[in-house]
Amino acid sequence: MQRPRLLLAVLAVPLLGVAAFVPVASAGVSGPVTEFTVLARSDVGAAVAAVEAAGGTVVARNDAVGLITASAPAAGFVARVSSSGAVFGAARSKAIGSAPRDGKKVKRDAVEKEGRGKASGAGSGPSGTDPLDDQLWGLKSTRSDLARTVQPGDKRVKVGIIDTGVDAGHPDIAPNFDRADSRNFTRDIVADVNGAVVDGPCEYRGCVDPVDHDDNGHGTHVAGTIGAAVNGFGVSGVAPGVSLVNIRAGQDSGFFFLQPTVDALTYAGDAGIDVVNMSFYTDPWLYNCRANPADSAEEQAEQRTVIEATTRALNYAHRKGVSMVVALGNEHTDLGAPLPDATSPDYPSSSAHPRQIDNASCFNLPTEGPHTIGVGAFGPSQAKADYSNYGTEQISVSAPGGYYRDGFGTPWFQKVENEILSAYPRNVAVAEGNVDATGNVTPAGVAAGVQKAVARDGRVGYYQWLQGTSMATPHAAGVAALIVSEYGKKSGSGFGMDPDAVQRVLEGTASPVACPVPRTVDYLDEGRDESFTATCTGNAAFNGFYGHGAVDAYAAVTRGANYVK
C-alpha cells in the first residue's frame, strides 16, 4: 500500500541578516533584528496580532496559506510567538551564504552538468520541425513530433515555470511568453550577514529582477523543453503552442525558499495557471521530519512548519485547478526507503548532522506532497538514469531526463548528446565563459556542446545540454499541457481541466516499461559506486523505475478521452 503523499514545494526563507539594533517596546525586548516565518493556525489576523505582541513586525503575508514573514529581535521571539494559540509554528529564517563546495547545490549542479567538455559533434543537419530538433531525442521519445500534428498546444493553456526565472528574450521563448501573468516572488540577496556572496550584485533597482530575466539558466532550460515555439529556429518544445508564465521562486544562486515558493503556488491558483513545473526541493532539509530525535526542538518545530505550510499551498493550488508536475530528485534513492541523511540542514554550512530518516514521518518536499505528479528520469536507451530517485511510493511517470553515462560499451557512452538540449540565456552563457562578449561560442563552450543559432533577421539564440530529473519533469509538464489543450473546457471566463483528470490521462496513456532483467541494476561499469545500485519493484503496468510508464504525448492527445472521466 502506498504511503499517502504529504507534500511538495521548496523551502527556506531568505534572511536579509542583521539589520539593526532596534528596541521593541511592545514586547519589552530589544536586540539585533532578523527574520522569521510564522504559520497561522487558522486566523491570520490573530496570528499577525500575536507576531506584534511578541515584538515582531510583519514583512510579508500570504493569507491563502497563513504564512507570515516577520522581523524581530532574535532572542526569545520563537518561544514568545509560538505560545499563542493562533500560531501553528514559527522558525528562524536560515542565514544564506555562498554555496558550500561540499553542499547540495554544488552536487546538484555537478549532476546536471556532468557532460561538460565531452561533446562528440554528432547530430548535424536539421531533420525535425525546427533546425536543432534532430538532436532532441527526448522530443522523439515523448512522440511530441507526432502529437503536434493533432494538438500542438492551445495558447489559452498556461504553464507556470516555478524556477529561477525565464529569459523571455530568447528567440525560442519569446513567441510563447506571457509577460502579463508572469511574476517574480524573489529579491536578490547580495550577501549574507557574514559578507558571503549569495546572488551577487543587484543588477536592477530594488534588487528585484524583471519577470523576463534569468541569471541562472535552469528555468530557461525547463521552459524551452516545455514550450519552445515552432518558428523555424533553434529547437521546439513538447507543447510548442502553449503559453509560458514565469512564476519565479528561485534565487539567482539556485536556492528556493519557503515564502517565495508558497507565494508562487498560491499565485498559480489565483491566476488560472493550468500546469506548473517544479524542478526543485525546499532547503534547508533534504527531508522534513516531524520529530527527528537528532534535531533540536527548534529544528523540529521548523520542519513541522515547513510541512504544514507547503501542504496548505499544494492543496490550495490543486483546489484552484493547477496540475503540479514535480521532479523526483537526483539523489539515486528509493524514496520509500530513504537512506540516512548527513547533508541537512544544508546551511549554515556547518550545521549539517547525521540523521536516520523515518519514512513515515519524514518528507522530501515538494515531491512527497499531496496532488503532485512525480517524474523519474531515463536516458536515450530508456535505462533509468543513474542519478534518478525512484520507488513505487512517489513516482507517477518517467520521462527523458538525460543520462550522460548511457550506452556503456558503445560509442555513445559518456557523450553530452545523451543529455537534454534546450535554451540557454546569453547572459548566463557569457558569465560561465561559454560565450564571449561578442557573442561567439568560446573553446570551452564548444567542448561543452554549447550551440548558437542565428536567424535571417539577426536574432541569436544559445543552447546547452543538461541532465537531471529537472529535465525529465518539463517533458511530462509539456504533455500535461497538451492534455489540457485537447480535453480542457471553458469555465466562466477561463479555460482549464480538473488536475485529477489530467493526471489520469498522463498516467493512463504513458507507455508501459517493464523492470530490467535482472531487476537489480548496479552502475559499476559506468563508474559509480555501490550506493547507486537500485532494485526495480513492481510490474510492467507500474514499477519503481518508470511508474505508469514513459510519458507519451501522441497517445495522450489521441487516446486520452478514455481517462478523462
Backbone torsions as a table, in degrees:
resi	resn	phi	psi	omega
1	MET	NA	132.3	-179.1
2	GLN	-72.6	138.4	172.2
3	ARG	-69.6	134.3	-179.1
4	PRO	-57.8	137.5	176.8
5	ARG	-66.6	134.4	-177.0
6	LEU	-100.7	-38.5	-177.0
7	LEU	175.0	171.2	-178.8
8	LEU	-161.5	145.9	175.3
9	ALA	156.1	164.8	179.2
10	VAL	-106.4	144.6	-172.7
11	LEU	-125.4	164.5	173.6
12	ALA	133.8	137.8	-177.9
13	VAL	-106.4	132.8	-177.9
14	PRO	-65.3	126.4	178.5
15	LEU	-99.0	117.1	179.0
16	LEU	-77.0	-11.9	170.8
17	GLY	100.9	-171.6	-179.6
18	VAL	-68.5	118.5	-177.2
19	ALA	-91.7	-50.6	-175.2
20	ALA	-170.9	167.4	173.3
21	PHE	-90.4	106.9	-172.2
22	VAL	-121.2	123.5	175.0
23	PRO	-72.9	138.9	179.0
24	VAL	-120.9	100.0	-171.8
25	ALA	-67.7	-34.6	-172.8
26	SER	-63.1	-28.7	-179.1
27	ALA	-106.8	-5.7	-179.7
28	GLY	70.0	27.1	-179.5
29	VAL	-132.0	159.6	175.9
30	SER	-148.0	167.2	-179.5
31	GLY	151.0	179.6	179.2
32	PRO	-61.0	133.9	-177.4
33	VAL	-88.6	135.9	174.5
34	THR	-136.7	-174.1	-177.1
35	GLU	-112.7	149.8	-179.6
36	PHE	-136.1	155.2	168.0
37	THR	-106.8	135.9	-178.9
38	VAL	-127.6	128.6	-179.8
39	LEU	-108.5	121.8	178.9
40	ALA	-70.0	147.0	176.1
41	ARG	-71.9	-48.2	176.3
42	SER	-152.3	-46.7	-176.7
43	ASP	-92.6	105.9	-177.0
44	VAL	-65.0	-38.6	179.1
45	GLY	-59.7	-41.5	178.4
46	ALA	-66.5	-35.5	178.7
47	ALA	-68.6	-38.4	175.8
48	VAL	-60.6	-43.4	177.7
49	ALA	-61.5	-38.3	179.0
50	ALA	-65.9	-38.3	176.8
51	VAL	-60.7	-47.5	-178.4
52	GLU	-66.6	-38.7	179.0
53	ALA	-66.4	-28.1	179.9
54	ALA	-85.2	1.5	177.3
55	GLY	98.6	14.9	-177.8
56	GLY	-104.0	165.4	175.5
57	THR	-123.9	129.6	-179.0
58	VAL	-72.6	125.8	178.3
59	VAL	-98.0	-41.2	179.7
60	ALA	-153.9	154.8	178.3
61	ARG	-147.8	145.9	176.2
62	ASN	-123.6	99.8	-174.0
63	ASP	-69.4	-24.2	179.8
64	ALA	-64.6	-30.8	-178.8
65	VAL	-109.9	-25.6	-176.6
66	GLY	87.5	24.9	-177.9
67	LEU	-98.4	127.8	-176.4
68	ILE	-120.8	133.6	168.8
69	THR	-101.5	127.6	-176.5
70	ALA	-131.8	147.5	171.2
71	SER	-105.5	144.2	-177.9
72	ALA	-167.5	158.5	170.2
73	PRO	-58.6	135.7	-170.2
74	ALA	-65.6	-37.8	-170.9
75	ALA	-64.0	112.3	171.4
76	GLY	78.9	-0.3	-174.7
77	PHE	-63.4	-44.7	-177.9
78	VAL	-58.7	-44.6	-179.6
79	ALA	-65.2	-40.9	-177.8
80	ARG	-66.7	-48.2	-175.8
81	VAL	-72.1	-32.4	-179.1
82	SER	-71.3	-16.7	179.4
83	SER	-74.4	-11.9	179.2
84	SER	-79.8	137.4	177.1
85	GLY	-68.2	-12.5	179.5
86	ALA	-83.8	-6.9	-173.9
87	VAL	-111.2	128.2	175.4
88	PHE	-75.7	-43.6	-178.7
89	GLY	-174.2	165.2	179.1
90	ALA	-147.7	154.3	-179.3
91	ALA	-151.3	146.1	174.4
92	ARG	-71.4	137.7	175.0
93	SER	-68.1	146.2	-176.6
94	LYS	-84.7	138.1	175.3
95	ALA	-67.2	135.6	-177.2
96	ILE	-109.6	124.7	176.3
97	GLY	-118.7	-172.6	176.3
98	SER	-64.5	148.6	-176.5
99	ALA	-59.8	122.5	-179.7
100	PRO	-64.8	146.4	-175.0
101	ARG	-67.0	-19.8	176.9
102	ASP	-107.1	16.5	-173.3
103	GLY	-93.2	174.1	-174.7
104	LYS	-60.1	-42.2	-175.1
105	LYS	-63.5	-40.3	178.8
106	VAL	-67.3	-39.8	178.4
107	LYS	-63.9	-40.3	179.0
108	ARG	-62.3	-43.7	178.9
109	ASP	-62.3	-39.5	179.9
110	ALA	-63.9	-37.7	176.6
111	VAL	-64.4	-49.6	-173.1
112	GLU	-68.8	-31.6	-177.2
113	LYS	-108.8	27.6	-175.3
114	GLU	-58.4	-35.7	-174.4
115	GLY	-84.2	4.6	-179.1
116	ARG	-57.9	131.8	179.3
117	GLY	90.0	7.5	-176.0
118	LYS	-126.8	33.4	178.7
119	ALA	-69.1	140.5	-178.2
120	SER	-98.2	-18.7	-176.2
121	GLY	84.2	4.1	179.7
122	ALA	-75.1	160.3	174.7
123	GLY	85.4	65.5	-179.8
124	SER	-112.5	146.3	176.0
125	GLY	91.0	131.4	-178.6
126	PRO	-72.8	135.1	173.9
127	SER	-140.5	-3.3	179.6
128	GLY	-100.7	-166.0	-180.0
129	THR	-64.6	-40.4	173.9
130	ASP	-113.7	160.7	-169.3
131	PRO	-55.7	-32.8	-178.0
132	LEU	-97.7	5.1	-175.5
133	ASP	-66.0	-21.5	179.6
134	ASP	-66.5	-15.8	177.7
135	GLN	-91.7	-5.7	-176.1
136	LEU	-92.2	79.4	179.2
137	TRP	-62.5	-27.9	178.2
138	GLY	-67.2	-33.9	177.9
139	LEU	-63.8	-40.1	178.8
140	LYS	-73.0	-38.7	179.9
141	SER	-60.0	-39.9	179.4
142	THR	-81.3	-6.0	-177.7
143	ARG	59.4	32.7	175.6
144	SER	-65.3	-32.2	-180.0
145	ASP	-62.7	-29.4	175.1
146	LEU	-85.0	-40.2	-176.0
147	ALA	-59.1	-36.9	-175.4
148	ARG	-68.8	-16.2	174.1
149	THR	-73.0	-18.6	177.5
150	VAL	-103.3	-47.7	-175.8
151	GLN	-148.7	100.6	179.6
152	PRO	-82.1	-7.4	-176.6
153	GLY	114.3	136.2	-177.2
154	ASP	-96.8	131.1	-178.3
155	LYS	-60.3	-23.4	178.3
156	ARG	-71.0	-18.5	-179.7
157	VAL	-82.7	124.2	-175.6
158	LYS	-109.1	125.2	178.0
159	VAL	-108.8	118.8	179.8
160	GLY	-88.2	128.7	177.7
161	ILE	-100.3	96.9	177.4
162	ILE	-87.0	96.1	-168.6
163	ASP	-158.6	-149.6	-175.4
164	THR	-89.7	3.9	-177.1
165	GLY	121.7	171.2	178.8
166	VAL	-136.2	129.2	177.1
167	ASP	-80.6	95.3	-177.1
168	ALA	-73.1	-11.3	177.6
169	GLY	-82.8	-9.9	178.8
170	HIS	-66.4	132.1	-175.3
171	PRO	-59.2	-24.4	177.8
172	ASP	-84.4	-19.3	-178.8
173	ILE	-94.5	-37.9	-171.3
174	ALA	-52.2	-43.9	-176.2
175	PRO	-62.8	-24.6	-175.8
176	ASN	-111.0	4.6	-174.9
177	PHE	-80.0	129.3	178.3
178	ASP	-100.4	93.2	-177.3
179	ARG	-70.3	-36.2	-174.8
180	ALA	-62.8	-37.6	-177.9
181	ASP	-92.4	-7.0	-177.5
182	SER	-74.7	145.9	-179.9
183	ARG	-141.7	152.3	172.8
184	ASN	-119.6	113.8	-177.9
185	PHE	-96.6	11.2	179.8
186	THR	-112.2	164.5	167.9
187	ARG	-130.4	140.3	-178.7
188	ASP	-62.7	138.0	176.2
189	ILE	-106.6	108.6	-175.9
190	VAL	-65.7	-49.9	-178.0
191	ALA	-158.6	161.8	178.1
192	ASP	-86.5	-173.3	-175.9
193	VAL	-64.9	-21.2	179.1
194	ASN	-93.5	2.5	179.2
195	GLY	87.2	4.1	178.9
196	ALA	-71.9	135.2	-177.9
197	VAL	-67.6	136.6	176.0
198	VAL	-113.7	-80.3	179.0
199	ASP	-93.4	-13.1	-176.1
200	GLY	91.0	-176.0	-176.4
201	PRO	-59.9	148.0	176.2
202	CYS	-71.1	125.2	177.7
203	GLU	-85.4	-20.0	-174.1
204	TYR	-127.8	151.8	-179.5
205	ARG	-58.2	135.0	-178.9
206	GLY	83.3	-0.3	178.4
207	CYS	61.8	26.8	176.3
208	VAL	-119.8	116.3	-179.8
209	ASP	-69.1	148.0	175.8
210	PRO	-65.5	164.8	-172.7
211	VAL	-74.7	-5.9	-179.5
212	ASP	-108.5	24.8	-170.9
213	HIS	-124.6	146.4	177.0
214	ASP	-143.5	114.0	179.7
215	ASP	-97.7	7.4	-178.5
216	ASN	-114.8	-44.8	179.8
217	GLY	103.6	-22.4	-177.4
218	HIS	-63.2	-49.1	-177.6
219	GLY	-64.8	-36.6	179.3
220	THR	-68.1	-39.0	176.9
221	HIS	-61.2	-45.9	178.0
222	VAL	-60.1	-46.9	-178.2
223	ALA	-61.4	-39.7	179.9
224	GLY	-63.9	-40.5	178.7
225	THR	-65.4	-39.0	-179.7
226	ILE	-69.4	-52.4	-166.1
227	GLY	-147.0	34.2	171.6
228	ALA	-58.1	137.8	-173.4
229	ALA	-72.4	150.7	168.1
230	VAL	-84.4	102.5	-173.3
231	ASN	-140.0	18.5	179.8
232	GLY	69.7	21.7	-173.2
233	PHE	-144.4	135.0	171.9
234	GLY	60.1	-123.3	-177.0
235	VAL	-118.6	166.0	171.5
236	SER	-122.3	157.8	-177.0
237	GLY	-96.7	176.0	179.1
238	VAL	-62.1	-38.2	-179.8
239	ALA	-124.5	76.7	-168.5
240	PRO	-72.2	-3.3	-179.1
241	GLY	-107.5	-1.9	-176.3
242	VAL	-85.7	171.2	177.8
243	SER	-94.5	138.2	179.9
244	LEU	-106.1	125.9	-177.5
245	VAL	-119.3	122.1	175.9
246	ASN	-79.9	114.4	175.2
247	ILE	-119.6	81.2	-166.7
248	ARG	-75.9	128.6	175.6
249	ALA	-129.9	-2.7	-177.5
250	GLY	-105.7	143.6	177.4
251	GLN	-72.1	164.8	172.8
252	ASP	-53.8	-37.1	-176.5
253	SER	-76.2	-9.2	178.1
254	GLY	98.6	-0.7	176.8
255	PHE	-79.4	145.8	176.2
256	PHE	-121.5	127.7	-173.6
257	PHE	-115.3	159.9	-169.8
258	LEU	-60.9	-54.9	-174.2
259	GLN	-59.7	-49.0	178.2
260	PRO	-60.8	-36.4	-178.2
261	THR	-68.8	-45.3	177.6
262	VAL	-63.3	-41.6	178.3
263	ASP	-61.9	-40.1	-179.9
264	ALA	-64.4	-41.6	-179.4
265	LEU	-67.2	-44.8	-179.1
266	THR	-70.0	-35.3	175.3
267	TYR	-62.4	-40.9	178.8
268	ALA	-56.4	-41.5	178.1
269	GLY	-66.4	-43.0	-177.0
270	ASP	-72.8	-28.5	-174.6
271	ALA	-91.5	1.8	178.3
272	GLY	75.8	28.5	176.8
273	ILE	-71.3	135.6	-176.7
274	ASP	-86.0	-42.2	-176.6
275	VAL	-136.8	137.8	169.4
276	VAL	-119.4	143.8	174.6
277	ASN	-105.3	124.9	-179.9
278	MET	-126.3	94.6	179.7
279	SER	-103.1	65.4	-178.2
280	PHE	-164.6	174.2	167.3
281	TYR	-144.0	165.0	-169.1
282	THR	-83.5	125.5	173.3
283	ASP	-82.6	156.9	10.0
284	PRO	-100.0	4.3	-172.9
285	TRP	-106.9	124.3	173.4
286	LEU	-60.9	-39.7	172.2
287	TYR	-128.3	128.8	173.5
288	ASN	-90.2	117.2	-175.8
289	CYS	-109.3	143.7	-178.0
290	ARG	-70.4	-37.4	-176.9
291	ALA	-159.3	61.6	179.4
292	ASN	-73.6	124.6	-176.2
293	PRO	-64.2	-16.5	178.1
294	ALA	-78.8	-11.6	-177.6
295	ASP	-100.3	153.5	176.4
296	SER	-71.6	166.1	178.7
297	ALA	-59.9	-38.9	178.9
298	GLU	-66.4	-40.0	178.8
299	GLU	-66.9	-38.2	176.9
300	GLN	-63.0	-44.1	179.3
301	ALA	-63.1	-39.3	178.1
302	GLU	-60.0	-46.2	-177.5
303	GLN	-68.2	-37.1	175.8
304	ARG	-63.4	-36.9	177.6
305	THR	-65.1	-41.5	178.6
306	VAL	-61.9	-46.3	-179.3
307	ILE	-59.5	-47.6	-176.6
308	GLU	-67.5	-45.6	-178.0
309	ALA	-63.6	-42.8	-178.4
310	THR	-68.6	-40.3	177.6
311	THR	-59.4	-44.9	179.3
312	ARG	-61.2	-42.6	-178.3
313	ALA	-65.4	-41.7	179.2
314	LEU	-66.3	-42.6	178.0
315	ASN	-63.2	-39.6	179.6
316	TYR	-62.5	-48.9	-179.5
317	ALA	-62.0	-40.0	-180.0
318	HIS	-64.0	-44.6	178.7
319	ARG	-59.3	-31.0	-178.3
320	LYS	-85.8	1.9	174.2
321	GLY	96.0	19.9	-178.5
322	VAL	-94.7	125.7	171.4
323	SER	-86.4	125.2	-172.3
324	MET	-111.9	111.3	-177.2
325	VAL	-105.1	125.8	-170.2
326	VAL	-129.6	150.0	177.1
327	ALA	-76.7	138.3	-179.3
328	LEU	-74.7	-24.3	177.7
329	GLY	111.7	159.8	-172.4
330	ASN	-112.3	26.5	-175.6
331	GLU	-96.3	13.1	-178.5
332	HIS	42.6	52.2	-174.0
333	THR	-127.7	141.1	168.5
334	ASP	-75.4	110.8	-175.0
335	LEU	-67.1	-13.2	175.2
336	GLY	-87.6	-8.3	178.7
337	ALA	-141.1	65.9	-173.0
338	PRO	-63.3	142.0	177.2
339	LEU	-79.7	165.1	174.6
340	PRO	-56.2	147.6	-177.0
341	ASP	-111.0	119.9	177.3
342	ALA	-114.6	13.5	-173.8
343	THR	-109.3	-4.0	-173.1
344	SER	-114.5	150.3	-12.2
345	PRO	-69.1	145.6	-172.3
346	ASP	-85.3	-0.5	164.9
347	TYR	-158.7	150.8	-4.9
348	PRO	-51.9	152.4	-169.9
349	SER	-61.9	-20.7	-178.3
350	SER	-91.7	3.4	-171.0
351	SER	-97.8	-5.2	-179.6
352	ALA	-64.4	142.7	177.8
353	HIS	-146.6	152.3	-177.5
354	PRO	-64.5	139.4	179.1
355	ARG	-141.6	135.2	166.9
356	GLN	-79.1	139.6	-174.8
357	ILE	-109.4	117.5	176.8
358	ASP	-86.5	117.0	-174.0
359	ASN	-62.7	-28.3	-176.4
360	ALA	-76.0	-23.4	-173.2
361	SER	-127.4	4.9	179.9
362	CYS	-120.3	138.3	-171.2
363	PHE	-136.3	130.1	171.0
364	ASN	-82.1	120.1	-171.9
365	LEU	-117.3	138.4	13.5
366	PRO	-93.5	2.7	-171.4
367	THR	-54.8	-39.6	-175.8
368	GLU	-94.8	29.0	178.4
369	GLY	-92.4	171.4	179.9
370	PRO	-71.4	144.5	171.6
371	HIS	67.8	17.4	179.8
372	THR	-93.7	149.9	177.7
373	ILE	-108.6	102.8	-174.4
374	GLY	-83.8	134.4	-173.6
375	VAL	-122.1	124.8	172.8
376	GLY	-96.0	167.9	-172.4
377	ALA	-117.9	143.2	171.0
378	PHE	-133.4	168.6	-178.0
379	GLY	-101.6	-172.0	-177.0
380	PRO	-59.0	-29.7	178.7
381	SER	-84.5	-0.8	-174.9
382	GLN	72.1	14.5	171.5
383	ALA	-74.1	140.9	175.9
384	LYS	-56.7	129.6	177.6
385	ALA	-62.0	138.9	-174.9
386	ASP	-56.5	-36.8	-175.7
387	TYR	-79.2	-19.0	-167.7
388	SER	-69.0	132.5	167.6
389	ASN	-64.0	162.7	-173.2
390	TYR	-157.8	-172.5	177.4
391	GLY	115.3	141.5	-175.3
392	THR	-69.0	-15.5	-175.3
393	GLU	-70.1	-36.6	-172.3
394	GLN	-120.7	-20.1	-174.5
395	ILE	-74.0	140.0	172.9
396	SER	-106.2	-53.7	-178.5
397	VAL	-143.6	174.0	174.2
398	SER	-124.5	161.7	-175.9
399	ALA	-158.3	164.6	178.8
400	PRO	-63.5	117.8	178.8
401	GLY	-120.2	-5.2	-175.6
402	GLY	89.5	144.1	179.8
403	TYR	-155.7	92.2	-175.4
404	TYR	-52.4	-37.2	-175.5
405	ARG	-93.4	13.1	177.4
406	ASP	-66.2	154.1	174.6
407	GLY	78.6	34.2	178.1
408	PHE	-55.6	134.0	-179.2
409	GLY	89.2	-1.0	178.4
410	THR	-119.9	167.0	178.4
411	PRO	-64.0	-14.5	-178.5
412	TRP	-85.6	-8.1	-178.8
413	PHE	-60.0	132.1	179.2
414	GLN	56.3	50.2	173.9
415	LYS	-117.0	137.2	-176.9
416	VAL	-62.9	-23.2	179.7
417	GLU	-69.3	-7.2	171.2
418	ASN	-75.9	-8.6	-178.8
419	GLU	-93.9	-164.3	-174.7
420	ILE	-112.5	125.9	179.1
421	LEU	-94.2	129.7	177.5
422	SER	-157.0	-177.5	-172.2
423	ALA	-62.9	146.5	-174.0
424	TYR	-136.3	117.2	179.6
425	PRO	-63.0	136.9	-178.9
426	ARG	-60.5	-41.1	-178.3
427	ASN	-61.0	-36.2	178.6
428	VAL	-73.3	-40.4	179.0
429	ALA	-60.5	-39.6	178.0
430	VAL	-68.0	-44.9	-179.4
431	ALA	-61.4	-33.4	-179.3
432	GLU	-86.9	0.2	176.8
433	GLY	80.3	13.6	-179.7
434	ASN	-93.5	-13.6	175.5
435	VAL	-137.1	138.8	-179.6
436	ASP	-88.5	177.9	-174.4
437	ALA	-63.9	-22.9	179.4
438	THR	-89.3	-1.9	176.5
439	GLY	96.2	7.0	178.9
440	ASN	-91.6	142.9	176.3
441	VAL	-68.7	129.0	-177.9
442	THR	-80.1	167.5	174.5
443	PRO	-54.7	-38.0	177.2
444	ALA	-64.2	-39.6	178.0
445	GLY	-66.3	-40.2	176.9
446	VAL	-60.7	-45.5	179.6
447	ALA	-61.8	-31.9	-179.7
448	ALA	-83.4	-5.6	-179.3
449	GLY	84.4	12.9	178.3
450	VAL	-64.0	137.7	-177.5
451	GLN	-124.2	152.3	-178.9
452	LYS	-125.0	134.7	176.3
453	ALA	-121.3	138.1	-179.7
454	VAL	-125.6	124.0	178.7
455	ALA	-84.7	163.5	-179.6
456	ARG	-59.8	-29.8	-179.6
457	ASP	-86.9	4.9	175.6
458	GLY	96.8	-6.6	177.4
459	ARG	-63.9	143.5	-176.8
460	VAL	-126.8	136.5	174.8
461	GLY	-132.0	147.9	178.9
462	TYR	-118.9	156.4	-173.4
463	TYR	-142.8	141.9	178.4
464	GLN	-133.5	158.3	177.1
465	TRP	-95.9	131.9	173.1
466	LEU	-139.1	161.8	174.3
467	GLN	-136.1	157.7	177.4
468	GLY	146.9	166.6	172.2
469	THR	-64.9	-18.1	172.4
470	SER	-64.3	-25.5	178.9
471	MET	-90.9	-26.5	176.9
472	ALA	-71.9	-41.6	-174.9
473	THR	-57.7	-44.3	179.3
474	PRO	-66.0	-25.7	172.6
475	HIS	-62.9	-43.4	179.2
476	ALA	-70.2	-39.0	178.5
477	ALA	-63.5	-37.2	176.7
478	GLY	-63.0	-42.0	177.1
479	VAL	-65.2	-40.3	176.8
480	ALA	-59.3	-39.2	178.6
481	ALA	-65.9	-36.3	175.6
482	LEU	-66.2	-36.7	178.2
483	ILE	-62.0	-46.2	178.1
484	VAL	-63.6	-39.6	179.4
485	SER	-60.0	-40.6	-174.5
486	GLU	-80.9	-39.0	-171.2
487	TYR	-115.2	-3.2	-179.8
488	GLY	-67.9	161.6	-177.7
489	LYS	-135.0	158.6	175.0
490	LYS	-69.5	140.2	176.9
491	SER	-138.9	103.2	-174.6
492	GLY	65.6	-124.3	178.2
493	SER	-92.5	-1.3	-176.5
494	GLY	-107.9	-171.9	-179.3
495	PHE	-146.6	133.9	-179.4
496	GLY	-178.5	-166.0	-175.2
497	MET	-156.4	143.1	179.2
498	ASP	-58.2	126.2	-176.6
499	PRO	-62.0	-29.0	176.2
500	ASP	-66.8	-36.7	177.0
501	ALA	-68.3	-38.8	176.5
502	VAL	-58.4	-45.0	-179.9
503	GLN	-64.4	-39.7	178.9
504	ARG	-61.6	-42.3	179.6
505	VAL	-67.3	-44.9	-178.7
506	LEU	-59.1	-47.0	-178.7
507	GLU	-74.6	-38.9	-175.9
508	GLY	-69.7	-27.8	-179.0
509	THR	-101.3	1.1	176.1
510	ALA	-63.9	147.8	-178.9
511	SER	-83.3	115.9	-176.7
512	PRO	-58.9	139.1	176.4
513	VAL	-130.1	120.9	-177.9
514	ALA	-74.9	160.1	173.1
515	CYS	-61.4	150.2	176.8
516	PRO	-69.0	163.4	175.1
517	VAL	-120.2	118.2	-1.4
518	PRO	-71.1	162.2	-175.5
519	ARG	-68.8	-28.6	178.3
520	THR	-89.5	124.4	-176.8
521	VAL	-115.9	124.5	169.6
522	ASP	-103.7	159.8	-178.5
523	TYR	-118.2	32.6	-177.3
524	LEU	-66.8	-42.4	178.0
525	ASP	-61.5	-31.7	-179.5
526	GLU	-79.5	-2.5	176.9
527	GLY	95.1	12.9	178.2
528	ARG	-97.3	160.6	178.1
529	ASP	-91.9	-177.1	-173.9
530	GLU	-64.6	-20.5	-179.0
531	SER	-65.2	-18.6	179.4
532	PHE	-85.3	-12.8	-178.1
533	THR	-59.1	133.0	-174.3
534	ALA	-136.2	144.1	177.6
535	THR	-114.5	129.0	-179.9
536	CYS	-89.5	122.8	176.2
537	THR	-112.8	152.2	-179.2
538	GLY	111.2	-165.4	-178.3
539	ASN	-127.4	-172.1	-176.7
540	ALA	-64.2	-30.4	-178.5
541	ALA	-73.2	-33.3	179.0
542	PHE	-159.6	124.7	178.4
543	ASN	-149.7	171.6	-172.4
544	GLY	-74.5	-17.8	178.1
545	PHE	-86.7	-36.2	-171.0
546	TYR	-124.8	-2.9	-177.6
547	GLY	62.2	-132.8	178.2
548	HIS	-77.9	-5.4	177.1
549	GLY	133.6	-175.2	178.5
550	ALA	-83.4	131.5	-177.0
551	VAL	-58.6	141.6	-173.9
552	ASP	-135.2	101.8	-176.2
553	ALA	-64.0	-41.1	-177.1
554	TYR	-66.4	-45.2	177.5
555	ALA	-63.1	-37.0	-178.3
556	ALA	-62.1	-41.0	-175.7
557	VAL	-89.8	-8.5	179.0
558	THR	-110.5	-24.9	-177.7
559	ARG	-122.8	2.1	-173.3
560	GLY	-68.7	-21.3	-178.5
561	ALA	-58.7	-25.9	179.8
562	ASN	-66.2	-17.0	-174.3
563	TYR	-114.0	-2.2	-174.7
564	VAL	-66.0	-42.0	-176.2
565	LYS	-98.6	NA	NA
